[in-house]
Amino acid sequence: MSLGLSRYQYTKGLHDLGNGGYAWLQPDGGWGWSNAGLIVDRGESLLVDTLFDVPLTREMLAAMKKAEPKAAATIGTVVNTHHNGDHCNGNECCAGAEIIAHKLAAEAMTHEPPQLLAGFLDMAPQLGDLGRFITKCFGAFDFKGVTQTLPTTTFETEITRQVGDKTVKIMHVGPAHTPGDALVYVPADKVVFTGDILFIEGHPIMWEGPVANWIEACERIIAMDVETVVPGHGPITDKKGVRAVRDYLAYTRDEARKRYDAGLSAFEATQDIDMSDYDSWGDGERIVVNVTTLYKEFSGENTPNDAATLFGQMAAIAKAKGRL
């Protein structure tokens, strides 16, 4: 069953949500192919997220200016929903804008500059299956052309902005996918932009946790007066898509816990859990990260994930499934 709303095709480009709301979609929603949003009213604009590199962001902004010549000619405010580069690497394209992010997202950006991924891609040819996987995930993007542009405004719990007559609520719901996850809610339009709290028809990836926070973030969206839900990746959805992600997280938590209690390693559990109900969702190898993060939560371990090891394990899973 498709989780996308039938009235919006899942095609690349700008989609009119009505009443001055827009979504920019990038199929297939896999690694790096993120969505963004535009909120417009009375000649003012707020952009929800930029894209993974400068050319992609410029293409998006040009389409937005064509749709809203006055309001989108100069973007007044940018919100980065979290620190991952596919949601903030294009910030430099919005010169002069106020750039808002949660304080933990802003801090994490300083530790993960675009040059980090550029360096991994440069090394990829010498890294075997790991290198092939990194290139498959990130090789389409131009990280060397990015000048990292950090937020100018940070917040802790919630911050609001006016876009014309519209109130926009920016709410911290992390740590979950990452430490600084934020939702951008437009009550007047019954629209919420979720960042990577939602991957629709793709496996979510839990870099941070705890899982209870992520499930609570889904419940918070379900409790909102919203009809249109724009995820960080995947097609535009509604509350059925939110429930599907919530249920995925709960199922993965429960299955990982059984195997943790039985003494399996995280990687053994990854290979043992039956994820066949989610075979139609993309990027199934992300189960590696999700189970590893859950195991750390179960044990009370408070150390950062080893990205190199996890990407190596994801490459092994992708290869075993014929996706590499």
Number of C-alpha atoms within 10 A of each C-alpha: 5 12 17 20 16 11 9 13 12 18 13 12 15 20 20 13 19 8 11 18 18 22 24 25 27 23 15 18 22 18 15 21 22 26 31 29 28 26 25 22 16 12 15 21 25 26 24 27 31 31 26 26 27 22 16 17 23 17 12 19 23 14 16 24 15 11 16 17 13 15 21 23 16 18 23 18 20 24 28 31 31 31 26 22 25 24 26 29 29 23 27 19 19 20 12 11 19 15 24 24 30 30 18 20 26 22 17 17 20 13 10 14 19 24 15 12 19 19 12 16 21 12 13 18 14 11 14 11 20 23 20 19 22 22 18 15 16 19 17 12 19 16 23 14 14 21 17 19 18 20 22 12 13 18 17 12 13 15 16 12 12 14 19 13 11 18 15 20 18 24 22 24 24 26 22 24 25 25 23 27 26 30 27 24 23 20 15 13 20 13 22 25 28 28 26 26 31 28 26 26 25 23 24 24 25 25 20 22 21 20 23 15 15 26 21 15 25 24 15 13 21 17 10 14 15 18 13 17 25 29 29 27 29 25 30 27 22 21 19 15 24 26 16 17 23 21 14 18 21 16 14 19 19 13 17 25 18 13 19 19 10 10 11 15 14 21 17 14 23 25 13 13 16 12 16 9 8 13 13 13 16 19 20 21 24 23 23 24 26 25 27 22 25 24 21 18 15 15 9 9 10 9 8 10 14 10 11 11 12 18 20 19 20 24 25 18 21 18 16 11 11 8 14 14
